[in-house]
Amino acid sequence: MMRVPVAVLGASGYTGAELLRLLVDHPRVEITALAAERAAGARIDRVFPHLAGRLDREVEPLDPDQIAPRAEVIFSCLPHGASAGAVAALIARGRLVVDLSADFRLRDAALFAEWYGTHPHPELLAGAVYGLPELHREELRGARLIASPGCYPTAVILAAAPLLARGLVRPRLVVDAKSGVSGAGRSPTQATHFSEVGEGVRAYKVAGAHRHTPEMEQELSRAAGGVAVRITFTPHMVPMTRGILACVYGEPSDPARSEADYRAALIEAYRGEPFVTVLDDGLLPDTAHVRGSNRAHVAVKLDARAGVVVAIAAIDNLVKGASGQAIQAMNLALGWPEAEGLGGVGVFP
């Protein structure tokens, strides 16, 4: 089998590391280039010793002119704002690009400007495909620019989209979500220092301050058939390395519906999906059960007394919330089996 050459930009971060862990065992690709300004000149197995014996390629400076001739697919794990320029240069050279930053997730340039500043390449926004296969599978087939979803949005959308699509809840949601510390990236800060994170749980970027908010509203509104969905989003950092647990609270559109109606909506939406499991009645998602995998566990409960539906999803933020989902989208874009290279189950305990 001919292997497709792939490159990873921003290869020295956590999402880069997770991409490499998965790509080294992907039967259809060959890693031909790695770029990261911070680690340029170092061997990748020195940057990430867990790759010793599997990948010893040298990391190089970021130069699209040097990378494009050696890769047909490029994953960009560069920071928000830094990715757009490199992506535009690679798209102009005819490459398939999967961007893991937020630079191409929002389709509206004016909305992007509200949250991130002026977009340097707004002409590319309309052609970017949001890389959540469960909602955009057909658009991803043959796509050339894929905007890989954020980790929080992945969990929230998977939990809530089927309920909105069927009009089972009103388009005003409250989202409470917890993430492991790896979601903050590899660059050390006081907020992610072990002594600051351990033994505590903290909310941050509360009351509409988190940049994932418009991304979630965009995709949930699409799922709702164009009805504008608004969310109140409160993220929390918890003292674990990986995982996201999202609880989404909504008001039933019809108080007479039973919990079985909401569960049936999830089951129907995810029937046949390779990576989303609706848990058996009585079970609830747990980040420990999806750790290290591209899987998502979802469930729904009805609080009939309070008149609230609670949809819950658990994912690994670095896999289904980032690198694994990016590979899943690549597989679809290239016409390969969607689950290729992603068959691993969660690591437990």
Secondary structure, 3 states (H helix, E strand, C coil): CCCEEEEEECCCCHHHHHHHHHHCCCCCEEEEEEECCCCCCCEHHHHCHHHCCCCCCECECCCHHHHHHHCCEEEECCCCCCHHHHHHHHHHCCCEEEECCCCCCCCCHHHHHHHHCCCCCHHHHHHCEECCHHHHHHHHCCCCEEECCCHHHHHHHHHHHHHHHCCCECCEEEEEEEECHHHHCCCCCHHHCHHHHCCCCEECCCCCCCCHHHHHHHHHHHHCCCCCCEEEEEEEECCCCCCEEEEEEECECCCCCCHHHHHHHHHHHCCCCCCEEECCCCCCCCHHHCCCCCCEEEEEEEECCCCEEEEEEEECCCHHHHHHHHHHHHHHHCCCCCCCCCCCCCCCC
